[in-house]
């Protein structure tokens, strides 16, 4: 059984920073690719960032240069450092891990950026 629990969301002013965390249960985390997605009401969930087991990263163009994805396999934790946030970064952020054909999702954490 794999569970993912996000934390660290909240209200932040535009230009500020926030660090999201994703705590994983179970033993597969070190073997899993890790992803962050976000969703706003009435829009499709969108990809934000990815970090492979080989530590290759990929970012959406909208967050490149501002967000950093990282992981600590020993602690079974994933992170998303969000800097220079903008109003359009508002949304529910969810972490996801993938091992083979299996994908797991967390419940999400709300990030609200105020002007």
Secondary structure as GFF3:
##gff-version 3
##sequence-region A 1 115
A	DSSP	beta_strand	4	7	.	.	.	ID=ss1
A	DSSP	beta_strand	10	13	.	.	.	ID=ss2
A	DSSP	beta_strand	18	24	.	.	.	ID=ss3
A	DSSP	three_ten_helix	29	31	.	.	.	ID=ss4
A	DSSP	beta_strand	33	39	.	.	.	ID=ss5
A	DSSP	beta_strand	46	51	.	.	.	ID=ss6
A	DSSP	beta_strand	57	59	.	.	.	ID=ss7
A	DSSP	beta_strand	67	72	.	.	.	ID=ss8
A	DSSP	beta_strand	77	82	.	.	.	ID=ss9
A	DSSP	three_ten_helix	87	89	.	.	.	ID=ss10
A	DSSP	beta_strand	91	99	.	.	.	ID=ss11
A	DSSP	beta_strand	102	105	.	.	.	ID=ss12
A	DSSP	beta_strand	109	114	.	.	.	ID=ss13
###
